[in-house]
Amino acid sequence: MKILLVDDEPRIARLVCDMIEGAGYQFASAENGVEALKQVAIDRPDLIIMDVMMPVMDGFTACRELRARGITTPVIFLSAKGDIVDKGVGFAAGGDDYMVKPFDPRELMMHIEAHLRRAAMQPAAAPAATGVVTVGRLSLDLGQHRLTKDGVHVPLTPKEFKILAALAENPGMVLSREQLVEEAWGREFVGETSSITVFIKKLRAKIEDDPTEPRIIETVWGIGYRLDPEAC
């Protein structure tokens, strides 16, 4: 399996190269987003490790372009910025994971192997759910991954849709962060469950009448979140 590193720091490249090849994987590299897009088209890597701050084209822009081209290869972002806003931008750009520099190479390797295992399991995955789930003014077409509110289409990212679908299929029930992470990323996810906070915030911005006072998706402190069917 081949892993592509996109990073303009030679020290990081040497470190990751040694780690990747030492684990028995093929290694490829690019120094910016433009090079990465070309490399992906040629090599079709099984996983991409993407720095955020790079010359010519940054990592977020490159990832958005990959997703726009229909490329679903897992992307792990590396960034010196670790606040919730930057993580939110990364996930919204289509990233699957986000690690903050400086990082422990052993932890990065665990994330890499978890994503590769999950990608390898995809062909054997259960058929996608079909049907329509309606809760109040919200209607989710599970087959088309399409949400409408009051009959108007509301664009969602794949992970946003999976999280909302899990809540909508269990209206009034509290789902833990761990349950929502499993719905969005699968059982092999090894990152922080706090990532769910980013997606809940983005969902509220899209479906709440007043995102500053959310009523549809309620926070149940210390446990998780629930969708209030009476507020929909």
C-alpha positions as CSV (number, residue, x, y, z in Angstrom):
1,M,0.0,0.0,0.0
2,K,1.3,3.5,-0.8
3,I,1.1,6.5,1.5
4,L,1.6,10.1,0.2
5,L,3.0,12.8,2.4
6,V,2.3,16.4,1.4
7,D,4.6,18.6,3.4
8,D,7.3,21.2,2.6
9,E,9.4,20.5,5.7
10,P,12.3,18.2,4.9
11,R,12.7,17.1,8.5
12,I,9.1,16.0,8.6
13,A,9.5,14.2,5.3
14,R,12.5,12.3,6.5
15,L,10.8,11.3,9.7
16,V,7.6,10.1,8.1
17,C,9.5,8.4,5.2
18,D,11.5,6.3,7.7
19,M,8.4,5.5,9.7
20,I,6.3,4.5,6.6
21,E,9.0,2.4,4.9
22,G,9.9,0.8,8.2
23,A,6.3,-0.4,8.6
24,G,6.5,-2.0,5.1
25,Y,4.5,0.6,3.1
26,Q,5.5,2.4,0.0
27,F,6.2,6.1,0.4
28,A,5.7,9.1,-1.9
29,S,5.9,12.8,-1.2
30,A,4.9,16.2,-2.5
31,E,5.8,19.7,-1.3
32,N,2.5,21.5,-1.9
33,G,-1.1,21.0,-2.8
34,V,-0.6,21.4,-6.5
35,E,2.1,18.7,-6.6
36,A,-0.2,16.6,-4.4
37,L,-3.0,16.7,-7.0
38,K,-0.6,15.6,-9.7
39,Q,0.8,12.9,-7.6
40,V,-2.6,11.5,-6.6
41,A,-3.6,11.3,-10.3
42,I,-0.4,9.3,-11.1
43,D,0.1,7.1,-8.1
44,R,-3.4,6.7,-6.6
45,P,-2.1,6.4,-3.0
46,D,-4.1,4.5,-0.4
47,L,-3.8,7.3,2.2
48,I,-2.6,10.9,2.2
49,I,-0.9,12.8,5.1
50,M,-1.5,16.5,4.3
51,D,0.2,19.5,5.9
52,V,-2.0,22.5,6.1
53,M,0.3,25.5,5.7
54,M,2.2,25.1,2.4
55,P,3.2,27.4,-0.4
56,V,1.4,27.5,-3.8
57,M,-1.6,25.6,-2.5
58,D,-2.5,24.9,1.2
59,G,-3.7,21.5,2.4
60,F,-7.3,22.5,3.0
61,T,-7.7,23.8,-0.6
62,A,-6.0,20.7,-2.0
63,C,-8.3,18.4,0.0
64,R,-11.4,20.3,-1.2
65,E,-10.2,19.8,-4.8
66,L,-9.6,16.1,-4.3
67,R,-13.1,15.7,-3.0
68,A,-14.5,17.8,-5.8
69,R,-12.8,15.3,-8.2
70,G,-14.5,12.4,-6.5
71,I,-11.4,11.1,-4.8
72,T,-12.3,9.5,-1.5
73,T,-8.7,8.5,-0.3
74,P,-8.4,9.1,3.5
75,V,-6.7,12.3,4.4
76,I,-5.0,13.0,7.7
77,F,-4.2,16.6,8.2
78,L,-1.0,17.7,10.1
79,S,-1.0,21.3,11.5
80,A,0.7,23.4,14.0
81,K,-2.8,24.9,14.8
82,G,-4.9,22.8,17.1
83,D,-7.9,24.9,18.0
84,I,-11.4,23.8,17.3
85,V,-11.9,26.3,14.5
86,D,-9.0,25.0,12.5
87,K,-10.1,21.5,13.1
88,G,-13.6,22.4,11.9
89,V,-12.2,23.9,8.7
90,G,-10.2,20.7,8.1
91,F,-13.1,18.4,8.5
92,A,-15.3,20.6,6.4
93,A,-12.7,20.5,3.7
94,G,-13.1,16.7,3.5
95,G,-10.4,15.6,5.9
96,D,-10.8,12.3,7.8
97,D,-8.5,13.0,10.7
98,Y,-6.5,15.9,12.2
99,M,-3.2,15.7,14.2
100,V,-1.4,18.6,15.7
101,K,2.4,19.2,15.3
102,P,4.6,18.3,17.0
103,F,3.2,14.7,16.9
104,D,4.4,11.4,18.2
105,P,5.3,9.2,15.2
106,R,3.9,6.2,17.0
107,E,0.5,7.8,17.3
108,L,0.5,8.9,13.7
109,M,1.3,5.3,12.7
110,M,-1.7,4.1,14.8
111,H,-4.0,6.6,12.9
112,I,-2.6,5.5,9.6
113,E,-3.1,1.9,10.2
114,A,-6.7,2.5,11.5
115,H,-7.6,4.4,8.4
116,L,-6.1,1.7,6.1
117,R,-7.9,-1.1,7.9
118,R,-11.2,0.7,7.6
119,A,-10.6,1.5,3.9
120,A,-9.8,-2.2,3.3
121,M,-13.1,-3.2,4.9
122,Q,-15.2,-1.0,2.7
123,P,-15.9,-3.6,0.0
124,A,-17.3,-5.9,2.6
125,A,-19.4,-3.3,4.3
126,A,-23.1,-3.7,4.6
127,P,-25.3,-2.2,1.9
128,A,-26.1,1.5,2.4
129,A,-29.3,2.2,4.2
130,T,-32.2,3.3,2.1
131,G,-35.5,5.0,2.8
132,V,-36.5,8.4,4.1
133,V,-36.5,9.4,7.8
134,T,-38.8,12.3,8.6
135,V,-38.7,14.2,11.9
136,G,-40.9,17.3,12.0
137,R,-39.7,19.6,9.2
138,L,-36.5,17.6,8.6
139,S,-36.5,14.8,5.9
140,L,-33.4,12.7,5.4
141,D,-33.1,10.5,2.3
142,L,-30.7,7.8,3.4
143,G,-30.1,6.5,0.0
144,Q,-29.2,9.8,-1.6
145,H,-27.6,11.3,1.6
146,R,-29.9,14.3,1.1
147,L,-31.5,16.5,3.7
148,T,-34.4,18.8,3.3
149,K,-35.9,21.2,5.8
150,D,-39.4,22.6,5.0
151,G,-38.9,21.0,1.6
152,V,-35.7,23.0,0.9
153,H,-32.5,21.2,0.3
154,V,-29.8,21.7,2.9
155,P,-26.3,20.7,1.7
156,L,-24.4,18.5,4.2
157,T,-21.0,16.8,4.1
158,P,-21.0,13.0,4.3
159,K,-20.0,13.0,8.0
160,E,-22.5,15.7,8.9
161,F,-25.3,13.6,7.3
162,K,-24.3,10.4,9.1
163,I,-24.3,12.2,12.4
164,L,-27.7,13.8,11.8
165,A,-29.1,10.6,10.5
166,A,-28.1,8.7,13.6
167,L,-29.8,11.3,15.8
168,A,-32.9,11.4,13.5
169,E,-33.3,7.7,13.6
170,N,-33.3,7.8,17.4
171,P,-35.4,11.0,18.1
172,G,-35.5,11.9,21.8
173,M,-32.8,9.5,22.7
174,V,-29.4,10.6,23.9
175,L,-26.4,9.4,21.8
176,S,-23.0,9.6,23.3
177,R,-20.0,11.1,21.5
178,E,-18.6,7.6,21.1
179,Q,-21.7,6.4,19.4
180,L,-21.7,9.4,17.0
181,V,-18.0,9.0,16.2
182,E,-18.7,5.3,15.3
183,E,-21.5,6.4,13.0
184,A,-19.4,9.0,11.2
185,W,-15.9,7.3,11.2
186,G,-16.5,3.6,12.0
187,R,-15.2,1.5,14.9
188,E,-11.6,1.8,13.9
189,F,-11.4,5.6,14.7
190,V,-8.6,6.4,17.1
191,G,-8.8,10.2,17.3
192,E,-10.5,12.4,19.9
193,T,-14.3,12.2,20.3
194,S,-14.2,16.0,20.8
195,S,-14.2,16.2,17.0
196,I,-18.0,15.6,17.2
197,T,-18.3,19.1,18.7
198,V,-17.2,20.6,15.4
199,F,-19.8,18.7,13.4
200,I,-22.6,19.5,15.8
201,K,-21.8,23.2,15.6
202,K,-21.8,23.0,11.8
203,L,-25.1,21.1,11.8
204,R,-26.7,23.6,14.1
205,A,-25.6,26.4,11.8
206,K,-27.5,24.7,8.9
207,I,-30.7,23.4,10.5
208,E,-31.4,25.5,13.6
209,D,-33.7,28.5,13.3
210,D,-31.4,30.3,15.7
211,P,-28.0,28.5,16.0
212,T,-27.1,30.7,19.0
213,E,-30.0,29.1,20.9
214,P,-30.2,25.5,19.5
215,R,-33.4,23.6,20.1
216,I,-33.3,20.8,17.5
217,I,-30.0,19.3,18.6
218,E,-29.7,19.4,22.4
219,T,-26.5,19.0,24.4
220,V,-26.9,16.6,27.2
221,W,-23.9,17.6,29.3
222,G,-21.5,14.8,30.2
223,I,-23.2,12.3,27.9
224,G,-23.8,13.5,24.4
225,Y,-26.5,14.9,22.2
226,R,-30.2,14.3,21.3
227,L,-32.5,15.4,18.6
228,D,-35.7,16.9,20.0
229,P,-38.6,15.9,17.7
230,E,-40.9,18.6,19.1
231,A,-38.4,21.3,18.1
232,C,-38.0,20.1,14.5
